[in-house]
Amino acid sequence: MPAGAVGGVEQVSARGVVVVARRVERLLTCGEVADRLGTSERFPRRLLAERRIRFVRVGRHVRIPESAVDEMIEAGTVEPVRRRGRRSVA
């Protein structure tokens, strides 16, 4: 599980009791995701409909974990190509 993900880490105490330590993560609305990405609110809604991003249902509300947005941005990041030598223009 990636760092910062919603989930738990199990530890067994001295008495043999399983203790689960949970990390709390911020859940974003579609509007907040759109602001963060600089897009319209329709774009995150389309990502949800196409199941292209992780999301959480809270009753009838839908929220997107902040780490899911970070993962999507990282997966779509393209590094520049570095050329070894310059070609001369003739």
N, C-alpha and C positions, 0 to 999 in steps of 0.2 A: 504494500500500500504506500503511495507516495507521501512524503512529508506534508503534514497539514491536512491530510484527508480525514474525513469523518469516519470514525471507526474506533476500535479499541485495542489496547495492548493488555493482554492477560498476564497476571502475575499471581503466583500462588504464595499465600502468606504462610507464616510459621505454623498456623493451625490447620493448614490445608484448604483454606478458603480461597476461592478464585476471586480476585479483585480485578475489575476492568477499569482502566483509566482511559477516559475519552478525551479527545481533542475537540474543542469547539471550533467550528468554522462558520464564517459569515455566509449566509444564503442571500443571493441577490434576486431582485425582481427582473422581469424582462426589460423594464425601463432603465434600471441601473446597469444592466449588461449592455444595453444599446448605448448609453452615455459613455461607458468605459471603452467601447469599441468604436465610438464615433459613427454609429449607424442609426437607422430608424428602428423603432421598436418591432417592426415587422421581421427584421433579420433574425433576432434571437428566437422569436416565435416559430420561424421557419426551421431553424436548427432543432428546436424541440419536436416539431411535427415530423421531421425527417429522422429523428433519433440520432442526430450527429453530435450531441453534447449530453453529458450526464445531467440529470435533474432529480429533484425531490418533490414529491407531492405532500403538501401539508393540508390535509382536508381536500378542498376543491381548488386550492391555490397551488401554483407551480413555482418553485424556486430553483435557482441554479447555484451550485456551490462555487465559491470564488476560485477554488483550485481547478475546477472544470474549465473555467474561462482562461485561466493561465495556461493549462495544458493545451487548449485549442489554439491559443496564440503561439505557443512554442512549436506545436506540430506544423503550423502554417508558415513559420519563419524560414525564409530562404536566405542563406548566406551568400555574399558576393563571390564571384569567381575571380581569382587572382591570376593574371597572366604573367608568365616568366619574363618574356622579352617584348619589347615594343616593336611593332612592324613600322618600317619607314614608309611614308606616303610618297609614291613616285609619280 
